[in-house]
Amino acid sequence: MSFFKTLKRGFKGAAKAVSADSYVINGMAVNCVHCGGKHFDEGQAQMNTAGLTFLNLDWANKSATVMVCKTCTHVMWFARSPEKVLD
């Protein structure tokens, strides 16, 4: 096998590891409660409260991890970030 083919194969393997989209929290796999999907996009969202919004202090609110199912787009919220699982 040539050097460049080997290098290309290495990059494909690295890309697969980096694009992990399965997660666990508290030792349990995260599965979509709607469709049972196992692959998610991860994001952050702010949990605004009426009191801090009234005082114009929205930046002081806590954030949550948001998991969006790649199959059905159902959104799930987590107070702590789930851990990525490398396939």
C-alpha positions as CSV (number, residue, x, y, z in Angstrom):
1,M,0.0,0.0,0.0
2,S,1.3,3.4,-0.9
3,F,2.2,6.1,1.7
4,F,-0.6,8.4,0.5
5,K,-3.3,5.6,0.6
6,T,-2.2,4.8,4.2
7,L,-2.2,8.5,5.1
8,K,-5.7,8.8,3.6
9,R,-7.0,5.8,5.5
10,G,-5.5,7.3,8.8
11,F,-7.4,10.5,8.2
12,K,-10.7,8.7,7.6
13,G,-10.2,6.8,10.8
14,A,-9.4,10.0,12.7
15,A,-12.4,11.7,11.2
16,K,-14.7,8.9,12.3
17,A,-13.4,9.1,15.9
18,V,-13.8,12.9,16.0
19,S,-17.4,12.8,14.7
20,A,-18.7,10.6,17.5
21,D,-22.3,11.3,18.1
22,S,-23.3,8.7,20.6
23,Y,-23.4,9.7,24.3
24,V,-23.6,8.2,27.8
25,I,-24.6,9.8,31.1
26,N,-24.3,8.1,34.5
27,G,-23.0,5.0,32.7
28,M,-26.2,4.6,30.6
29,A,-26.4,5.2,26.9
30,V,-28.4,8.2,25.8
31,N,-31.3,7.1,23.6
32,C,-34.1,9.3,22.1
33,V,-37.3,8.9,24.1
34,H,-39.3,9.5,21.0
35,C,-37.8,7.2,18.4
36,G,-35.1,5.3,20.2
37,G,-32.3,6.9,18.1
38,K,-28.7,6.7,19.4
39,H,-27.1,9.6,17.4
40,F,-27.3,13.2,18.5
41,D,-26.1,16.8,17.8
42,E,-25.0,18.5,21.0
43,G,-25.5,22.1,21.9
44,Q,-25.9,24.5,24.8
45,A,-29.0,26.5,25.8
46,Q,-29.6,29.0,28.6
47,M,-32.3,28.3,31.2
48,N,-33.7,31.7,31.6
49,T,-35.7,32.7,34.8
50,A,-38.3,35.4,35.1
51,G,-36.5,37.2,37.9
52,L,-33.1,37.5,36.2
53,T,-34.8,38.4,32.9
54,F,-36.7,41.2,34.7
55,L,-33.4,42.5,36.1
56,N,-31.8,42.2,32.6
57,L,-29.3,39.6,34.0
58,D,-30.0,36.8,31.6
59,W,-26.3,36.1,31.3
60,A,-26.3,35.0,35.0
61,N,-28.7,32.0,34.3
62,K,-27.4,28.5,34.2
63,S,-26.9,26.6,30.9
64,A,-28.0,23.1,30.0
65,T,-26.8,20.7,27.4
66,V,-29.2,20.1,24.6
67,M,-29.2,16.8,22.6
68,V,-31.0,16.8,19.3
69,C,-31.8,13.4,17.8
70,K,-30.4,13.1,14.3
71,T,-33.3,10.7,13.3
72,C,-36.4,12.6,14.4
73,T,-35.0,15.9,15.7
74,H,-36.5,15.5,19.2
75,V,-34.8,17.8,21.7
76,M,-33.7,16.5,25.1
77,W,-32.2,18.7,27.9
78,F,-29.5,17.7,30.4
79,A,-28.3,19.6,33.5
80,R,-24.9,18.0,33.0
81,S,-23.1,17.2,29.8
82,P,-23.3,13.6,28.6
83,E,-20.0,12.0,27.6
84,K,-19.2,11.2,24.0
85,V,-18.7,7.5,23.1
86,L,-16.2,6.7,20.5
87,D,-17.6,3.9,18.2
